[in-house]
């Protein structure tokens, strides 16, 4: 049990004036390197990935209520170069990714080099933890990791954000990705995290009523406010996916790929970010504001 502060954190620092969340994720790591590799023959350097993250932070954060950044490539640089716009809150990724089981992110633990008190001193107001949900693995370590993460955030006075994602079983059994999304919410959505980040049911595709029904189940299961991520959802589908999720209780998004992925490989990256990515992010913000206005 935590011995840290028990006062509920003020989540308004992550929200738009409408009360919704329109948060940008640029914490992708080797997955982002792989995206760049699809567009060039030469190896993708660390500095190339970092430069993209810095440009995305400078150009896009004026239109985001918060931005999520990783230690491996960008957090210290983003802070040192003051790349985040005023009014956009800073979230530190607290997770460490390991390649395993044939997956770029096959195992995850809490990064010991991300010290909550230190990132708070650097300006972060929240931390995020990715959690891999597999139906064939012991839930005990997942639950313990989330509880430890929540406690670490609480002790440091930081908002805790958990991001469970549905992954294939390692024993080869048949599985249903969508059922994993809902099972993860049931297992991890009431362990004390301040904000829950969920995958969009059906990846935002298919029967809208079924997407809404599944989103409603997440709302019923998760004890905190929740938002959606965009991985796996086509860019042109994501705004409607956000709308459907918000209609059933979600409060916005914390997303990256649906905003900036199509900019990777552009001849003039900064222009692409400043035009098309900004337009996508502003549209998503409008979707969230409209949804909050209907409540």
C-alpha positions as CSV (number, residue, x, y, z in Angstrom):
1,X,0.0,0.0,0.0
2,X,1.3,3.5,-0.9
3,X,2.5,5.8,1.9
4,X,2.6,8.8,-0.5
5,X,0.1,11.6,-1.0
6,X,-3.5,10.4,-1.2
7,X,-5.1,13.5,-2.7
8,X,-6.5,12.9,-6.2
9,X,-4.4,14.7,-8.8
10,X,-5.8,17.5,-10.9
11,X,-6.2,16.1,-14.3
12,X,-7.2,19.4,-15.8
13,X,-3.6,20.1,-16.6
14,X,-3.9,17.4,-19.4
15,X,-7.2,18.6,-20.7
16,X,-8.5,21.2,-23.2
17,X,-10.8,23.9,-22.0
18,X,-13.7,21.6,-23.1
19,X,-12.7,19.1,-20.6
20,X,-11.5,16.6,-23.2
21,X,-8.0,15.2,-23.8
22,X,-6.2,15.9,-27.1
23,X,-2.8,14.5,-26.3
24,X,0.1,13.8,-28.7
25,X,2.3,10.7,-28.4
26,X,5.9,10.8,-29.7
27,X,7.3,8.2,-27.4
28,X,7.6,5.4,-30.0
29,X,11.1,4.0,-30.1
30,X,12.3,1.1,-32.3
31,X,8.9,1.1,-33.9
32,X,9.5,4.6,-35.1
33,X,13.0,3.6,-36.4
34,X,11.3,0.8,-38.3
35,X,8.9,3.3,-39.9
36,X,11.8,5.4,-41.1
37,X,13.5,2.3,-42.4
38,X,10.6,1.7,-44.8
39,X,11.5,4.9,-46.6
40,X,15.3,4.7,-46.9
41,X,18.1,2.3,-47.7
42,X,20.7,3.6,-45.2
43,X,20.5,2.8,-41.5
44,X,18.2,5.0,-39.4
45,X,20.4,6.7,-36.8
46,X,19.3,7.7,-33.3
47,X,19.8,11.3,-34.2
48,X,17.3,11.0,-37.1
49,X,14.7,9.7,-34.7
50,X,15.5,12.3,-32.1
51,X,15.3,15.1,-34.8
52,X,11.9,14.0,-35.8
53,X,10.6,14.0,-32.3
54,X,12.0,17.5,-31.6
55,X,10.4,18.8,-34.8
56,X,7.1,17.1,-34.0
57,X,7.2,18.6,-30.5
58,X,7.9,22.1,-31.7
59,X,5.4,22.1,-34.5
60,X,2.5,20.1,-33.0
61,X,2.4,20.9,-29.3
62,X,0.7,24.3,-29.8
63,X,-2.4,22.2,-30.8
64,X,-2.1,19.5,-28.1
65,X,-3.2,19.5,-24.5
66,X,-0.3,17.3,-23.6
67,X,2.7,15.5,-25.2
68,X,4.2,12.1,-24.3
69,X,8.0,11.8,-24.7
70,X,10.4,8.9,-24.1
71,X,13.8,9.1,-22.3
72,X,15.7,6.9,-24.8
73,X,15.5,9.4,-27.7
74,X,14.1,12.7,-26.7
75,X,12.9,13.6,-23.2
76,X,16.0,15.5,-22.0
77,X,16.5,17.2,-25.4
78,X,12.8,18.3,-25.5
79,X,13.2,19.8,-22.1
80,X,16.6,21.4,-22.7
81,X,15.5,22.9,-26.0
82,X,12.1,24.0,-24.6
83,X,10.4,22.3,-27.6
84,X,7.0,22.0,-25.9
85,X,4.6,24.9,-26.4
86,X,3.3,26.8,-23.4
87,X,0.0,25.4,-22.3
88,X,0.9,21.8,-23.4
89,X,1.6,19.5,-20.5
90,X,4.6,17.2,-20.5
91,X,4.2,13.4,-19.9
92,X,7.3,11.2,-19.4
93,X,7.3,7.6,-20.6
94,X,8.3,5.5,-17.7
95,X,8.5,2.2,-19.6
96,X,11.5,0.3,-20.9
97,X,10.9,-1.8,-24.0
98,X,12.6,-5.1,-24.8
99,X,12.6,-7.0,-28.2
100,X,11.4,-10.5,-27.5
101,X,9.1,-13.2,-28.9
102,X,9.6,-11.9,-32.4
103,X,8.2,-8.5,-31.5
104,X,9.9,-5.1,-31.4
105,X,8.2,-4.6,-28.0
106,X,7.9,-8.1,-26.6
107,X,8.5,-7.4,-23.0
108,X,8.1,-4.2,-20.9
109,X,9.2,-3.1,-17.5
110,X,9.5,0.1,-15.5
111,X,12.6,2.0,-16.7
112,X,14.9,2.5,-13.6
113,X,16.5,5.5,-15.3
114,X,13.2,7.4,-15.4
115,X,13.2,8.8,-11.9
116,X,9.7,10.3,-11.1
117,X,11.0,13.1,-8.9
118,X,13.6,14.1,-11.5
119,X,11.2,14.2,-14.4
120,X,8.8,16.3,-12.3
121,X,11.7,18.7,-11.7
122,X,12.1,18.8,-15.5
123,X,8.5,19.9,-15.9
124,X,6.6,16.6,-16.4
125,X,3.2,16.4,-14.8
126,X,2.5,12.8,-15.6
127,X,4.1,9.5,-16.4
128,X,2.9,6.7,-18.7
129,X,3.4,2.9,-18.5
130,X,2.8,0.5,-21.4
131,X,1.6,-3.0,-20.2
132,X,1.4,-6.0,-22.5
133,X,-1.7,-8.1,-21.9
134,X,-1.4,-11.8,-23.0
135,X,-4.2,-14.2,-22.2
136,X,-1.7,-17.1,-21.4
137,X,0.6,-15.3,-19.0
138,X,0.3,-14.9,-15.2
139,X,-1.5,-11.7,-14.4
140,X,0.3,-11.3,-11.1
141,X,3.5,-9.6,-12.5
142,X,1.3,-7.2,-14.7
143,X,-0.8,-6.2,-11.7
144,X,2.2,-5.8,-9.5
145,X,4.0,-3.6,-12.1
146,X,1.0,-1.3,-12.5
147,X,0.6,-1.0,-8.7
148,X,4.3,-0.2,-8.3
149,X,4.0,2.4,-11.1
150,X,1.0,4.1,-9.6
151,X,2.7,4.2,-6.2
152,X,5.8,5.7,-7.7
153,X,3.8,8.4,-9.5
154,X,1.7,9.1,-6.4
155,X,4.8,9.6,-4.2
156,X,6.3,12.0,-6.7
157,X,3.0,14.0,-7.2
158,X,2.6,12.9,-10.8
159,X,-0.5,11.8,-12.7
160,X,-0.3,8.1,-13.6
161,X,-1.4,6.9,-17.1
162,X,-1.5,3.1,-17.9
163,X,-1.6,1.8,-21.4
164,X,-2.5,-1.9,-21.6
165,X,-2.3,-3.4,-25.1
166,X,-3.6,-6.7,-26.3
167,X,-1.0,-9.1,-27.5
168,X,-0.9,-12.7,-28.9
169,X,-0.4,-15.6,-26.4
170,X,3.0,-17.1,-26.4
171,X,1.7,-20.7,-26.2
172,X,0.2,-20.6,-29.6
173,X,-3.4,-20.9,-28.5
174,X,-6.2,-19.3,-30.6
175,X,-7.0,-15.8,-29.4
176,X,-9.2,-12.8,-30.1
177,X,-7.4,-9.4,-30.1
178,X,-10.6,-7.5,-29.3
179,X,-11.4,-9.8,-26.3
180,X,-7.9,-9.0,-25.1
181,X,-8.6,-5.3,-25.2
182,X,-11.7,-5.8,-22.9
183,X,-9.9,-8.3,-20.7
184,X,-7.0,-6.0,-20.1
185,X,-9.4,-3.2,-19.0
186,X,-11.1,-5.6,-16.6
187,X,-7.8,-6.7,-15.2
188,X,-5.9,-3.5,-15.0
189,X,-8.4,-0.7,-15.2
190,X,-9.2,-0.4,-11.5
191,X,-5.7,-0.5,-9.9
192,X,-5.5,3.1,-9.1
193,X,-4.1,4.7,-12.2
194,X,-5.4,8.3,-12.8
195,X,-6.0,7.8,-16.6
196,X,-6.4,4.7,-18.7
197,X,-5.3,4.6,-22.3
198,X,-7.1,2.0,-24.4
199,X,-6.9,0.5,-27.9
200,X,-9.9,1.2,-30.0
201,X,-12.2,-1.8,-30.2
202,X,-12.3,-3.4,-33.6
203,X,-9.4,-1.0,-34.5
204,X,-12.1,1.5,-35.3
205,X,-13.4,-0.5,-38.2
206,X,-16.6,-2.4,-38.6
207,X,-20.1,-1.9,-37.2
208,X,-20.2,1.4,-35.4
209,X,-22.8,0.1,-32.9
210,X,-20.5,-2.8,-32.0
211,X,-17.6,-0.4,-31.5
212,X,-19.7,1.7,-29.3
213,X,-20.9,-1.3,-27.3
214,X,-17.4,-2.4,-26.6
215,X,-16.4,1.1,-25.7
216,X,-19.3,1.2,-23.3
217,X,-17.9,-2.0,-21.6
218,X,-14.5,-0.2,-21.2
219,X,-16.3,2.7,-19.5
220,X,-18.1,0.3,-17.2
221,X,-14.9,-1.5,-16.3
222,X,-12.3,1.2,-15.9
223,X,-12.4,3.2,-12.6
224,X,-10.8,6.3,-14.1
225,X,-11.3,8.6,-17.1
226,X,-10.0,6.9,-20.3
227,X,-8.7,7.9,-23.7
228,X,-7.9,6.0,-26.9
229,X,-4.7,5.5,-28.8
230,X,-4.4,5.3,-32.5
231,X,-2.0,2.4,-33.2
232,X,-3.7,-0.1,-35.5
233,X,-6.4,2.4,-36.6
234,X,-6.2,3.8,-40.1
235,X,-5.4,7.5,-40.1
236,X,-8.6,8.4,-42.0
237,X,-10.7,6.3,-39.6
238,X,-9.3,7.6,-36.3
239,X,-11.4,10.8,-36.0
240,X,-14.6,8.8,-36.2
241,X,-13.2,6.2,-33.9
242,X,-12.5,8.9,-31.3
243,X,-16.1,10.2,-31.8
244,X,-17.6,6.8,-31.2
245,X,-15.5,6.1,-28.2
246,X,-16.3,9.5,-26.6
247,X,-20.0,8.9,-27.3
248,X,-19.7,5.9,-24.9
249,X,-17.6,7.5,-22.2
250,X,-14.1,8.0,-23.4
251,X,-12.7,11.5,-22.9
252,X,-10.4,12.0,-25.8
253,X,-7.1,10.5,-27.1
254,X,-3.4,10.2,-26.6
255,X,-2.2,9.3,-30.0
256,X,0.7,9.7,-32.4
257,X,0.6,7.6,-35.6
258,X,-2.8,9.0,-36.7
259,X,-1.3,12.5,-36.5
260,X,2.3,12.2,-37.9
261,X,2.9,8.7,-39.3
262,X,2.3,9.7,-42.9
263,X,4.8,12.6,-42.6
264,X,7.7,10.1,-42.2
265,X,9.6,9.8,-45.4
266,X,8.4,13.2,-46.7
267,X,11.0,15.3,-48.6
268,X,10.2,18.3,-46.5
269,X,9.3,16.9,-43.1
270,X,8.8,20.1,-41.2
271,X,6.4,21.4,-43.9
272,X,4.5,18.2,-43.8
273,X,4.2,18.4,-40.1
274,X,3.2,22.0,-40.1
275,X,0.4,21.5,-42.7
276,X,-1.1,18.0,-42.8
277,X,-0.2,16.8,-39.3
278,X,-1.3,20.1,-37.7
279,X,-4.6,19.8,-39.7
280,X,-5.2,16.3,-38.4
281,X,-4.4,17.2,-34.8
282,X,-6.7,20.2,-35.0
283,X,-9.5,18.1,-36.4
284,X,-9.1,15.6,-33.7
285,X,-9.2,18.3,-31.1
286,X,-12.5,19.6,-32.6
287,X,-13.9,16.0,-32.5
288,X,-13.1,15.9,-28.7
289,X,-14.5,19.3,-28.1
290,X,-17.7,18.5,-29.8
291,X,-18.1,15.3,-27.9
292,X,-17.5,17.0,-24.6
293,X,-20.1,19.6,-25.5
294,X,-22.7,16.9,-26.0
295,X,-22.3,15.7,-22.4
